[in-house]
Amino acid sequence: MLSSHILSEVQAVCDAIMIISKGRLVASDTPENLTALFAGTVTLSLDIRADEAEARKVLDTVSGIEDMALTEGETGIIHAQIKPEEAQDIREPLFFAFAKAGLPILGMTQNHASLEEVFLELTQDNDAADNGNASQAKEVEAP
């Protein structure tokens, strides 16, 4: 058994994790299942050789996008942070939409919520239920 506040180490070492908040067990599962079941947040990061108007025009044609943010990177490169609608894998439609427009995707990364984000999601609900009392130190245990 390991008790630690350093979630990256817990995830690297442990096969099962228990999250305790305010003396109560709020979750117990594998790191993979906790991130899959509780986080539910997936974002896509794209680097596209295009200007912002071109990238936005293509992205507007792809269904399943809940939210997006575009920023300029290196000269001629747009960085897009895309949040798909829940349970939608839009990587392939994005690829084909940009290919059809003749705009190369230089990089695409799918990011899942981290164990830290899962922990915050699980313990913030307890903090709100505690009527605004000062939050206590987080405690993560893994057998």
LUMMIBA-468266 format. One line per field, with one value per atom (N, C-alpha, C, O): atom name; residue number from 1; x, y, z. Coordinates in nm, 4 decimals, padded with zeros to 6 digits. Last residue first. Layout:
atom <- (CA, ...)
seq <- (NUM, ...)
x <- (X, ...)
y <- (Y, ...)
z <- (Z, ...)
//
This chain:
atom <- (N, CA, C, O, N, CA, C, O, N, CA, C, O, N, CA, C, O, N, CA, C, O, N, CA, C, O, N, CA, C, O, N, CA, C, O, N, CA, C, O, N, CA, C, O, N, CA, C, O, N, CA, C, O, N, CA, C, O, N, CA, C, O, N, CA, C, O, N, CA, C, O, N, CA, C, O, N, CA, C, O, N, CA, C, O, N, CA, C, O, N, CA, C, O, N, CA, C, O, N, CA, C, O, N, CA, C, O, N, CA, C, O, N, CA, C, O, N, CA, C, O, N, CA, C, O, N, CA, C, O, N, CA, C, O, N, CA, C, O, N, CA, C, O, N, CA, C, O, N, CA, C, O, N, CA, C, O, N, CA, C, O, N, CA, C, O, N, CA, C, O, N, CA, C, O, N, CA, C, O, N, CA, C, O, N, CA, C, O, N, CA, C, O, N, CA, C, O, N, CA, C, O, N, CA, C, O, N, CA, C, O, N, CA, C, O, N, CA, C, O, N, CA, C, O, N, CA, C, O, N, CA, C, O, N, CA, C, O, N, CA, C, O, N, CA, C, O, N, CA, C, O, N, CA, C, O, N, CA, C, O, N, CA, C, O, N, CA, C, O, N, CA, C, O, N, CA, C, O, N, CA, C, O, N, CA, C, O, N, CA, C, O, N, CA, C, O, N, CA, C, O, N, CA, C, O, N, CA, C, O, N, CA, C, O, N, CA, C, O, N, CA, C, O, N, CA, C, O, N, CA, C, O, N, CA, C, O, N, CA, C, O, N, CA, C, O, N, CA, C, O, N, CA, C, O, N, CA, C, O, N, CA, C, O, N, CA, C, O, N, CA, C, O, N, CA, C, O, N, CA, C, O, N, CA, C, O, N, CA, C, O, N, CA, C, O, N, CA, C, O, N, CA, C, O, N, CA, C, O, N, CA, C, O, N, CA, C, O, N, CA, C, O, N, CA, C, O, N, CA, C, O, N, CA, C, O, N, CA, C, O, N, CA, C, O, N, CA, C, O, N, CA, C, O, N, CA, C, O, N, CA, C, O, N, CA, C, O, N, CA, C, O, N, CA, C, O, N, CA, C, O, N, CA, C, O, N, CA, C, O, N, CA, C, O, N, CA, C, O, N, CA, C, O, N, CA, C, O, N, CA, C, O, N, CA, C, O, N, CA, C, O, N, CA, C, O, N, CA, C, O, N, CA, C, O, N, CA, C, O, N, CA, C, O, N, CA, C, O, N, CA, C, O, N, CA, C, O, N, CA, C, O, N, CA, C, O, N, CA, C, O, N, CA, C, O, N, CA, C, O, N, CA, C, O, N, CA, C, O, N, CA, C, O, N, CA, C, O, N, CA, C, O, N, CA, C, O, N, CA, C, O, N, CA, C, O, N, CA, C, O, N, CA, C, O, N, CA, C, O, N, CA, C, O, N, CA, C, O, N, CA, C, O)
seq <- (143, 143, 143, 143, 142, 142, 142, 142, 141, 141, 141, 141, 140, 140, 140, 140, 139, 139, 139, 139, 138, 138, 138, 138, 137, 137, 137, 137, 136, 136, 136, 136, 135, 135, 135, 135, 134, 134, 134, 134, 133, 133, 133, 133, 132, 132, 132, 132, 131, 131, 131, 131, 130, 130, 130, 130, 129, 129, 129, 129, 128, 128, 128, 128, 127, 127, 127, 127, 126, 126, 126, 126, 125, 125, 125, 125, 124, 124, 124, 124, 123, 123, 123, 123, 122, 122, 122, 122, 121, 121, 121, 121, 120, 120, 120, 120, 119, 119, 119, 119, 118, 118, 118, 118, 117, 117, 117, 117, 116, 116, 116, 116, 115, 115, 115, 115, 114, 114, 114, 114, 113, 113, 113, 113, 112, 112, 112, 112, 111, 111, 111, 111, 110, 110, 110, 110, 109, 109, 109, 109, 108, 108, 108, 108, 107, 107, 107, 107, 106, 106, 106, 106, 105, 105, 105, 105, 104, 104, 104, 104, 103, 103, 103, 103, 102, 102, 102, 102, 101, 101, 101, 101, 100, 100, 100, 100, 99, 99, 99, 99, 98, 98, 98, 98, 97, 97, 97, 97, 96, 96, 96, 96, 95, 95, 95, 95, 94, 94, 94, 94, 93, 93, 93, 93, 92, 92, 92, 92, 91, 91, 91, 91, 90, 90, 90, 90, 89, 89, 89, 89, 88, 88, 88, 88, 87, 87, 87, 87, 86, 86, 86, 86, 85, 85, 85, 85, 84, 84, 84, 84, 83, 83, 83, 83, 82, 82, 82, 82, 81, 81, 81, 81, 80, 80, 80, 80, 79, 79, 79, 79, 78, 78, 78, 78, 77, 77, 77, 77, 76, 76, 76, 76, 75, 75, 75, 75, 74, 74, 74, 74, 73, 73, 73, 73, 72, 72, 72, 72, 71, 71, 71, 71, 70, 70, 70, 70, 69, 69, 69, 69, 68, 68, 68, 68, 67, 67, 67, 67, 66, 66, 66, 66, 65, 65, 65, 65, 64, 64, 64, 64, 63, 63, 63, 63, 62, 62, 62, 62, 61, 61, 61, 61, 60, 60, 60, 60, 59, 59, 59, 59, 58, 58, 58, 58, 57, 57, 57, 57, 56, 56, 56, 56, 55, 55, 55, 55, 54, 54, 54, 54, 53, 53, 53, 53, 52, 52, 52, 52, 51, 51, 51, 51, 50, 50, 50, 50, 49, 49, 49, 49, 48, 48, 48, 48, 47, 47, 47, 47, 46, 46, 46, 46, 45, 45, 45, 45, 44, 44, 44, 44, 43, 43, 43, 43, 42, 42, 42, 42, 41, 41, 41, 41, 40, 40, 40, 40, 39, 39, 39, 39, 38, 38, 38, 38, 37, 37, 37, 37, 36, 36, 36, 36, 35, 35, 35, 35, 34, 34, 34, 34, 33, 33, 33, 33, 32, 32, 32, 32, 31, 31, 31, 31, 30, 30, 30, 30, 29, 29, 29, 29, 28, 28, 28, 28, 27, 27, 27, 27, 26, 26, 26, 26, 25, 25, 25, 25, 24, 24, 24, 24, 23, 23, 23, 23, 22, 22, 22, 22, 21, 21, 21, 21, 20, 20, 20, 20, 19, 19, 19, 19, 18, 18, 18, 18, 17, 17, 17, 17, 16, 16, 16, 16, 15, 15, 15, 15, 14, 14, 14, 14, 13, 13, 13, 13, 12, 12, 12, 12, 11, 11, 11, 11, 10, 10, 10, 10, 9, 9, 9, 9, 8, 8, 8, 8, 7, 7, 7, 7, 6, 6, 6, 6, 5, 5, 5, 5, 4, 4, 4, 4, 3, 3, 3, 3, 2, 2, 2, 2, 1, 1, 1, 1)
x <- (-00.3641, -00.3152, -00.2184, -00.1664, -00.3304, -00.3376, -00.2835, -00.1714, -00.4725, -00.4123, -00.4284, -00.5289, -00.4535, -00.4736, -00.4027, -00.2863, -00.5789, -00.5190, -00.5524, -00.6698, -00.5477, -00.5904, -00.5144, -00.4000, -00.6406, -00.5369, -00.5875, -00.6603, -00.9598, -00.8538, -00.7561, -00.7847, -01.0963, -01.0687, -00.9502, -00.8551, -01.3087, -01.1753, -01.1479, -01.1728, -01.6539, -01.5480, -01.4137, -01.4073, -01.8642, -01.7592, -01.6560, -01.5751, -02.0346, -02.0792, -01.9653, -01.9689, -01.9658, -01.9215, -01.9539, -01.9054, -02.0256, -02.1229, -02.0900, -02.1758, -01.7918, -01.9151, -02.0205, -02.0961, -01.6179, -01.5931, -01.7196, -01.7514, -01.7237, -01.7266, -01.7046, -01.7659, -01.6648, -01.8051, -01.8193, -01.9158, -01.3892, -01.4564, -01.6033, -01.6611, -01.3191, -01.3113, -01.3767, -01.4164, -01.3573, -01.4185, -01.4205, -01.5158, -01.2078, -01.3508, -01.4207, -01.5311, -00.9522, -01.0174, -01.1678, -01.2460, -00.9090, -00.9076, -00.9822, -01.0652, -00.9118, -01.0129, -01.0236, -01.1336, -00.6832, -00.8129, -00.9281, -01.0297, -00.4924, -00.5072, -00.6428, -00.7095, -00.5075, -00.5542, -00.5740, -00.6637, -00.6173, -00.5176, -00.5816, -00.6944, -00.8062, -00.7925, -00.6932, -00.6873, -00.6251, -00.7276, -00.7026, -00.5907, -00.5650, -00.5306, -00.6485, -00.7594, -00.4275, -00.5493, -00.5087, -00.4274, -00.2724, -00.2573, -00.3911, -00.4598, -00.1218, -00.2518, -00.2299, -00.1757, 00.0526, 00.0522, -00.0884, -00.1643, 00.0053, 00.1432, 00.1545, 00.2542, -00.2183, -00.2111, -00.0704, -00.0312, -00.2307, -00.1729, -00.1811, -00.1548, -00.4897, -00.4183, -00.3623, -00.4384, -00.6691, -00.5282, -00.4449, -00.3419, -00.9238, -00.8957, -00.7506, -00.7135, -00.8938, -00.9778, -00.9510, -00.9548, -00.7426, -00.6832, -00.7604, -00.6995, -00.9323, -00.8140, -00.7440, -00.6910, -01.1164, -01.1598, -01.0403, -01.0460, -00.9649, -01.0164, -01.0615, -01.0458, -00.9059, -00.8003, -00.8512, -00.7881, -01.1640, -01.0737, -00.9657, -00.9375, -01.2590, -01.3239, -01.2377, -01.2383, -01.0624, -01.0678, -01.1412, -01.0901, -01.1235, -00.9902, -00.9933, -00.9336, -01.3484, -01.3548, -01.2191, -01.2019, -01.5359, -01.3982, -01.3974, -01.4401, -01.7451, -01.7227, -01.5738, -01.4943, -01.8191, -01.8147, -01.7987, -01.8360, -01.9264, -01.9032, -01.9142, -02.0056, -01.7648, -01.8841, -01.8596, -01.7812, -01.4173, -01.5270, -01.6489, -01.6382, -01.2406, -01.3113, -01.4263, -01.5218, -00.9276, -01.0643, -01.1205, -01.0568, -00.7045, -00.7461, -00.8931, -00.9746, -00.4732, -00.6149, -00.6313, -00.5786, -00.2422, -00.2612, -00.4083, -00.4617, -00.1177, -00.2247, -00.2311, -00.2260, 00.1529, 00.1024, -00.0045, 00.0154, 00.2751, 00.1995, 00.1413, 00.0855, 00.5246, 00.4720, 00.4019, 00.4605, 00.4056, 00.5107, 00.4455, 00.3251, 00.0791, 00.2071, 00.3169, 00.3216, -00.2227, -00.1145, 00.0119, 00.0478, -00.5013, -00.3957, -00.2881, -00.2656, -00.8378, -00.7285, -00.6291, -00.6672, -01.0509, -00.9739, -00.8567, -00.7850, -01.3806, -01.2465, -01.1837, -01.2522, -01.6359, -01.5683, -01.4318, -01.3733, -01.7579, -01.8292, -01.7698, -01.8427, -01.7912, -01.7028, -01.7878, -01.8781, -01.9558, -01.9067, -01.8109, -01.7536, -01.8616, -01.9615, -01.8984, -01.8000, -01.6826, -01.6719, -01.7750, -01.7763, -01.6896, -01.7554, -01.7577, -01.8273, -01.5378, -01.6822, -01.7582, -01.8792, -01.2811, -01.3344, -01.4854, -01.5538, -01.2555, -01.2557, -01.3187, -01.4015, -01.2644, -01.3586, -01.3691, -01.4789, -01.0438, -01.1791, -01.2840, -01.3815, -00.8346, -00.8541, -00.9954, -01.0595, -00.8665, -00.8746, -00.9047, -00.9901, -00.8285, -00.9549, -00.9736, -01.0825, -00.5614, -00.6735, -00.8069, -00.8896, -00.3789, -00.4043, -00.5322, -00.6019, -00.1826, -00.2945, -00.2978, -00.2287, -00.0901, -00.0282, -00.1415, -00.1888, -00.1691, -00.2132, -00.1375, -00.1225, -00.1821, -00.0985, -00.1244, -00.1045, -00.4188, -00.3753, -00.2834, -00.3040, -00.5370, -00.4472, -00.3987, -00.3442, -00.8402, -00.7484, -00.6662, -00.7190, -00.9510, -00.9268, -00.8302, -00.7489, -01.1878, -01.0872, -01.0730, -01.1724, -01.3195, -01.2760, -01.1627, -01.0553, -01.3906, -01.4742, -01.4301, -01.4983, -01.3408, -01.2955, -01.3820, -01.4397, -01.4509, -01.4826, -01.4446, -01.5118, -01.3775, -01.5133, -01.5469, -01.6581, -01.1037, -01.2055, -01.3463, -01.4263, -00.9735, -00.9648, -01.0717, -01.1251, -01.0463, -01.0810, -01.0771, -01.1681, -00.9357, -01.0812, -01.1238, -01.2260, -00.6601, -00.7209, -00.8728, -00.9312, -00.6180, -00.5965, -00.6655, -00.7227, -00.8903, -00.7597, -00.7417, -00.8402, -01.0586, -01.0533, -00.9105, -00.8204, -01.2611, -01.1668, -01.1693, -01.2695, -01.3710, -01.3467, -01.2439, -01.1531, -01.4202, -01.5018, -01.4801, -01.5606, -01.4318, -01.3842, -01.4767, -01.5964, -01.3896, -01.4774, -01.4129, -01.3476, -01.2314, -01.2486, -01.3392, -01.3639, -01.2223, -01.2888, -01.3244, -01.4308, -01.1697, -01.1919, -01.2740, -01.3815, -00.9667, -01.0382, -01.0484, -00.9492, -00.9400, -00.9360, -01.0263, -01.1447, -00.7377, -00.8523, -00.8349, -00.7278, -00.6283, -00.6214, -00.7517, -00.8607, -00.4112, -00.5440, -00.5280, -00.4283, -00.1491, -00.2476, -00.3901, -00.4797, 00.1099, -00.0008, -00.0951, -00.1180, 00.3091, 00.3476, 00.2322, 00.2552, 00.2017, 00.3120, 00.3383, 00.3853, 00.0104, -00.0324, 00.0762, 00.0458, 00.1777, 00.0776, 00.0362, 00.0280, 00.3166, 00.3884, 00.2924, 00.3229, 00.1090, 00.1826, 00.2621, 00.2736, 00.0247, -00.0591, 00.0129, -00.0200, 00.1310, 00.1928, 00.1268, 00.1683, 00.0473, -00.0215, 00.0323, -00.0161, 00.0067, 00.0846, -00.0073, -00.1227, 00.0605, -00.0222, 00.0611, 00.1713, 00.0496, 00.1224, 00.0232, -00.0857, 00.0852, 00.0000, 00.0897, 00.1911)
y <- (00.0271, -00.1011, -00.1636, -00.2722, 00.3665, 00.2619, 00.1330, 00.1294, 00.6754, 00.5501, 00.4504, 00.4505, 01.0143, 00.9091, 00.7862, 00.7923, 01.3057, 01.1805, 01.0747, 01.0494, 01.6572, 01.5407, 01.4173, 01.4256, 01.8464, 01.7935, 01.6703, 01.5888, 02.0145, 01.9438, 01.8885, 01.8840, 02.3397, 02.2054, 02.1451, 02.2137, 02.5027, 02.4944, 02.3520, 02.2560, 02.4933, 02.4816, 02.4684, 02.4275, 02.5055, 02.6052, 02.5975, 02.6895, 02.2829, 02.4205, 02.5205, 02.6090, 02.0380, 02.0706, 02.2164, 02.2676, 02.0185, 01.9626, 01.9989, 01.9915, 02.1186, 02.1969, 02.1486, 02.2289, 01.9094, 02.0421, 02.1272, 02.1998, 01.7032, 01.6919, 01.8274, 01.8573, 01.8041, 01.7800, 01.7694, 01.8204, 01.7993, 01.9294, 01.9137, 02.0002, 01.5308, 01.5940, 01.7318, 01.7774, 01.4612, 01.3817, 01.4543, 01.4397, 01.6531, 01.6376, 01.5647, 01.6023, 01.6037, 01.7324, 01.7233, 01.7793, 01.3431, 01.3684, 01.4982, 01.5017, 01.3990, 01.3093, 01.3341, 01.3450, 01.5574, 01.6162, 01.5313, 01.5849, 01.3637, 01.4858, 01.5519, 01.5971, 01.1875, 01.1431, 01.2625, 01.2612, 01.3780, 01.3159, 01.2693, 01.3064, 01.3211, 01.3850, 01.3067, 01.1839, 01.2823, 01.2393, 01.3093, 01.3511, 01.4062, 01.4170, 01.3750, 01.4258, 01.3376, 01.3216, 01.3171, 01.2338, 01.5353, 01.4628, 01.4575, 01.5587, 01.5902, 01.5724, 01.4851, 01.3750, 01.7930, 01.7148, 01.7073, 01.8041, 01.9012, 01.8691, 01.7861, 01.7171, 01.8749, 01.8659, 01.8192, 01.7091, 02.0824, 01.9692, 01.9847, 02.0912, 02.1506, 02.2083, 02.0949, 02.0198, 02.0829, 02.0997, 02.1645, 02.2259, 02.0185, 02.1614, 02.1876, 02.3018, 01.7451, 01.7934, 01.9408, 01.9838, 01.7486, 01.6961, 01.7474, 01.7886, 01.8467, 01.9286, 01.8800, 01.9611, 01.6335, 01.7705, 01.8588, 01.9366, 01.4101, 01.4176, 01.5585, 01.5988, 01.4809, 01.4506, 01.4708, 01.5401, 01.5045, 01.6195, 01.5992, 01.6887, 01.2374, 01.3467, 01.4730, 01.5416, 01.1181, 01.0854, 01.1922, 01.2345, 01.2404, 01.2493, 01.2234, 01.2982, 01.2324, 01.3119, 01.3230, 01.4055, 01.0466, 01.0415, 01.1100, 01.0526, 01.1254, 01.1393, 01.1315, 01.2018, 01.1393, 01.0077, 01.0167, 00.9230, 01.4762, 01.3554, 01.2302, 01.2164, 01.6688, 01.6358, 01.5005, 01.4198, 01.7658, 01.6996, 01.6850, 01.6883, 02.0481, 01.9604, 01.8978, 01.9665, 02.1462, 02.1093, 02.0162, 01.9182, 02.3825, 02.3004, 02.2722, 02.3644, 02.4409, 02.4300, 02.3367, 02.2254, 02.6589, 02.5550, 02.5571, 02.6609, 02.7218, 02.7472, 02.6284, 02.5128, 02.8607, 02.7442, 02.7912, 02.8870, 03.0827, 02.9941, 02.8711, 02.7849, 03.0957, 03.1586, 03.0550, 02.9543, 02.9199, 02.9657, 03.0273, 03.0126, 02.9979, 02.9454, 03.0066, 03.1277, 03.1393, 03.1386, 03.0868, 03.1262, 02.9426, 03.0394, 03.0280, 02.9211, 02.8638, 02.8707, 02.9769, 03.0870, 02.6393, 02.7627, 02.7568, 02.6570, 02.4979, 02.5053, 02.6406, 02.7416, 02.2579, 02.3847, 02.3815, 02.2745, 02.0355, 02.1114, 02.2500, 02.3480, 01.8815, 01.9699, 02.0502, 02.1236, 01.7354, 01.6703, 01.7546, 01.7054, 01.7979, 01.7835, 01.7131, 01.6404, 02.0339, 01.9045, 01.8988, 01.9837, 02.2879, 02.1847, 02.0485, 01.9574, 02.4424, 02.4656, 02.3608, 02.3459, 02.3719, 02.3191, 02.3367, 02.2536, 02.5268, 02.3799, 02.3217, 02.2311, 02.7857, 02.7480, 02.5956, 02.5416, 02.7819, 02.7948, 02.7502, 02.6842, 02.7681, 02.6602, 02.6631, 02.5588, 03.0144, 02.8862, 02.7710, 02.6868, 03.1962, 03.1952, 03.0625, 03.0050, 03.1453, 03.1220, 03.1121, 03.0273, 02.9633, 03.0823, 03.0566, 02.9577, 02.6599, 02.7379, 02.8709, 02.8892, 02.3734, 02.4759, 02.5491, 02.5068, 02.2976, 02.2981, 02.4069, 02.5187, 02.0938, 02.1964, 02.1866, 02.0814, 02.0164, 02.0077, 02.1232, 02.2360, 01.8279, 01.9388, 01.9168, 01.8113, 01.7436, 01.7204, 01.8469, 01.9581, 01.6069, 01.7202, 01.6778, 01.5873, 01.4664, 01.4408, 01.5685, 01.6305, 01.3774, 01.4923, 01.4536, 01.4131, 01.1765, 01.1991, 01.3145, 01.3463, 01.1148, 01.2362, 01.2701, 01.3786, 00.8711, 00.9951, 01.1197, 01.2220, 00.6581, 00.6695, 00.8078, 00.8569, 00.6996, 00.6779, 00.7053, 00.7687, 00.7297, 00.8380, 00.8229, 00.9229, 00.4843, 00.6117, 00.7253, 00.8081, 00.2965, 00.3057, 00.4369, 00.4944, 00.3506, 00.3610, 00.3779, 00.4628, 00.2951, 00.4302, 00.4511, 00.5572, 00.0974, 00.1085, 00.2520, 00.3229, 00.2097, 00.1408, 00.1471, 00.1962, 00.3943, 00.2837, 00.2052, 00.1414, 00.6938, 00.6147, 00.5072, 00.5254, 00.7937, 00.8470, 00.7726, 00.7856, 00.7273, 00.6705, 00.7194, 00.6906, 00.9955, 00.9022, 00.8552, 00.9324, 01.1921, 01.0684, 00.9663, 00.8604, 01.3871, 01.4168, 01.2887, 01.2778, 01.1438, 01.2860, 01.3055, 01.2475, 00.9157, 00.9452, 01.0964, 01.1680, 00.6849, 00.8285, 00.8545, 00.8208, 00.4173, 00.4592, 00.6078, 00.6516, 00.2204, 00.3476, 00.3687, 00.3418, -00.0308, 00.0103, 00.1343, 00.1511, -00.0446, -00.1088, -00.0701, -00.0760, 00.2074, 00.1291, 00.0737, 00.1351, 00.3672, 00.2537, 00.1580, 00.0385, 00.5768, 00.5000, 00.3704, 00.2733, 00.6842, 00.6261, 00.5381, 00.4352, 00.7812, 00.6792, 00.6082, 00.4854, 00.9782, 00.8620, 00.7485, 00.6321, 01.1536, 01.0946, 00.9727, 00.8749, 01.2371, 01.1490, 01.0860, 00.9737, 01.2711, 01.2896, 01.1905, 01.0751, 01.2075, 01.3216, 01.3476, 01.4373, 00.8671, 00.9774, 01.0871, 01.0632, 00.5517, 00.6704, 00.7899, 00.8123, 00.2197, 00.3458, 00.4579, 00.4584, -00.1169, 00.0000, 00.1230, 00.1288)
z <- (-00.3306, -00.2795, -00.3772, -00.3516, -00.2830, -00.3851, -00.3247, -00.2740, -00.1981, -00.1558, -00.2680, -00.3392, -00.1504, -00.2493, -00.1978, -00.1584, -00.0340, 00.0096, -00.0938, -00.1208, 00.0055, -00.0695, -00.0229, 00.0216, 00.2928, 00.2054, 00.1329, 00.1896, 00.2749, 00.3452, 00.2447, 00.1250, 00.2318, 00.1816, 00.2556, 00.2932, 00.4591, 00.4001, 00.3541, 00.4269, 00.3602, 00.4603, 00.3898, 00.2739, 00.1736, 00.1690, 00.2791, 00.2912, 00.2214, 00.2449, 00.2586, 00.3440, 00.1322, 00.2677, 00.3029, 00.4038, -00.1285, -00.0348, 00.1091, 00.1972, -00.2348, -00.2500, -00.1511, -00.0962, -00.1711, -00.1156, -00.1233, -00.0292, -00.3241, -00.1786, -00.1132, -00.0107, -00.5757, -00.5408, -00.3896, -00.3326, -00.5638, -00.5659, -00.5317, -00.4659, -00.5844, -00.4534, -00.4509, -00.3437, -00.8534, -00.7467, -00.6132, -00.5367, -00.9932, -01.0210, -00.9065, -00.8671, -00.8911, -00.8664, -00.8886, -00.8117, -00.9932, -00.8494, -00.8169, -00.7261, -01.2664, -01.2092, -01.0597, -01.0056, -01.2823, -01.3171, -01.2626, -01.2181, -01.2093, -01.1290, -01.1561, -01.0630, -01.4185, -01.2882, -01.1949, -01.1106, -01.7088, -01.6221, -01.4919, -01.4594, -02.0025, -01.8715, -01.7863, -01.7925, -02.3075, -02.2131, -02.0803, -02.0507, -02.6263, -02.4846, -02.3995, -02.4167, -02.9305, -02.8521, -02.7055, -02.6655, -03.1721, -03.0469, -02.9760, -02.9626, -03.4744, -03.4100, -03.2871, -03.2966, -03.7072, -03.5842, -03.5279, -03.5325, -03.9511, -03.9181, -03.7911, -03.7700, -04.1987, -04.0525, -04.0207, -04.0594, -04.4886, -04.4151, -04.2626, -04.2068, -04.6928, -04.5789, -04.4933, -04.4323, -04.8901, -04.9276, -04.8185, -04.8465, -04.8284, -04.8445, -04.8856, -04.9127, -04.7952, -04.9053, -04.9339, -05.0492, -04.5560, -04.6796, -04.8015, -04.9002, -04.3763, -04.4064, -04.5321, -04.6079, -04.3897, -04.4180, -04.4533, -04.5486, -04.3093, -04.4458, -04.4832, -04.5984, -04.0385, -04.1350, -04.2779, -04.3577, -03.9294, -03.9335, -04.0390, -04.1187, -03.9530, -04.0282, -04.0361, -04.1384, -03.7722, -03.9153, -03.9963, -04.1000, -03.5202, -03.5807, -03.7311, -03.8085, -03.3676, -03.4908, -03.5610, -03.6508, -03.1824, -03.2298, -03.3657, -03.4659, -02.9161, -03.0599, -03.0886, -03.0262, -02.6481, -02.7132, -02.8650, -02.9356, -02.6608, -02.5821, -02.6681, -02.7494, -02.9149, -02.8389, -02.7725, -02.8222, -02.8709, -02.9419, -02.8519, -02.7293, -02.8596, -02.7671, -02.8450, -02.8814, -02.9765, -03.0118, -02.9059, -02.8672, -03.0522, -02.9377, -02.9601, -02.9625, -03.3060, -03.2720, -03.1526, -03.1519, -03.4361, -03.3345, -03.2951, -03.2558, -03.7564, -03.6595, -03.5641, -03.6061, -03.9276, -03.8535, -03.7549, -03.6802, -04.0403, -04.1276, -04.0601, -04.1279, -03.8034, -03.9239, -04.0115, -04.0512, -03.5102, -03.6008, -03.7234, -03.7446, -03.4249, -03.3793, -03.4630, -03.4843, -03.3207, -03.4185, -03.3541, -03.2431, -03.2163, -03.1877, -03.2946, -03.3514, -03.1534, -03.2506, -03.2077, -03.1678, -02.9980, -02.9818, -03.0784, -03.0844, -02.9742, -03.0321, -03.0036, -02.9874, -02.8956, -02.8714, -02.9371, -02.9540, -03.0171, -02.9142, -02.8951, -02.8803, -03.3198, -03.2440, -03.1455, -03.1855, -03.4847, -03.3634, -03.2825, -03.1853, -03.8275, -03.7215, -03.6018, -03.6159, -04.0030, -03.9334, -03.8219, -03.7328, -04.1004, -04.1808, -04.1115, -04.1564, -03.9329, -03.9317, -04.0124, -03.9950, -04.0091, -03.8835, -03.8748, -03.8149, -04.2444, -04.2517, -04.1261, -04.1353, -04.1338, -04.2395, -04.2501, -04.2634, -03.9623, -03.9057, -04.0077, -03.9717, -04.1495, -04.0516, -03.9955, -03.9826, -04.2862, -04.3579, -04.2614, -04.2890, -04.0749, -04.1485, -04.2223, -04.2215, -03.9933, -03.9023, -03.9764, -03.9429, -04.2456, -04.1645, -04.0852, -04.1081, -04.2170, -04.2693, -04.1953, -04.0951, -04.1204, -04.2048, -04.2773, -04.3828, -03.7869, -03.9252, -04.0008, -03.9516, -03.5166, -03.5782, -03.7278, -03.7885, -03.2655, -03.4045, -03.4379, -03.3931, -03.0061, -03.0386, -03.1811, -03.2134, -02.8577, -02.9684, -02.9883, -02.9876, -02.5480, -02.6368, -02.7453, -02.7265, -02.3396, -02.4414, -02.5223, -02.5603, -02.0417, -02.1181, -02.2112, -02.1670, -01.8683, -01.9851, -02.0728, -02.1702, -01.5891, -01.6547, -01.7747, -01.7824, -01.5031, -01.4340, -01.5108, -01.4979, -01.6767, -01.6245, -01.5708, -01.5903, -01.7454, -01.8493, -01.7976, -01.8665, -01.5017, -01.5997, -01.7070, -01.7551, -01.3840, -01.3203, -01.4211, -01.4251, -01.5595, -01.5449, -01.4805, -01.5179, -01.5218, -01.6544, -01.6442, -01.7116, -01.2481, -01.3002, -01.4351, -01.4599, -01.1162, -01.1806, -01.2294, -01.2498, -00.8131, -00.9414, -00.9948, -00.9268, -00.6197, -00.6082, -00.7381, -00.7706, -00.4607, -00.5813, -00.5514, -00.4703, -00.2113, -00.3196, -00.4511, -00.5433, 00.1222, -00.0031, -00.1151, -00.1144, 00.3518, 00.2815, 00.1526, 00.0825, 00.4610, 00.5364, 00.4712, 00.5289, 00.2625, 00.3896, 00.4663, 00.5273, 00.0272, 00.0467, 00.1731, 00.1885, -00.1364, -00.0124, 00.0009, -00.0123, -00.3861, -00.3585, -00.2391, -00.2393, -00.4695, -00.3902, -00.3626, -00.3206, -00.7408, -00.6690, -00.5920, -00.6424, -00.8672, -00.8206, -00.7341, -00.6640, -00.9406, -01.0277, -00.9914, -01.0756, -00.9201, -00.8642, -00.9704, -01.0746, -01.0381, -00.9538, -00.9245, -00.9058, -01.1857, -01.2430, -01.1675, -01.2269, -01.0140, -01.1412, -01.2013, -01.2617, -00.8119, -00.7809, -00.9092, -00.9124, -00.9543, -00.9004, -00.8678, -00.8936, -01.0094, -01.1206, -01.0749, -01.1487, -00.7536, -00.8331, -00.9510, -00.9891, -00.4571, -00.5885, -00.6845, -00.6947, -00.2146, -00.2744, -00.4145, -00.4835, -00.1045, -00.1599, -00.2115, -00.2470, 00.0143, 00.0355, -00.0090, 00.0410, -00.0792, -00.0913, -00.0686, -00.1261, 00.0000, 00.0000, 00.0000, 00.0695)
//
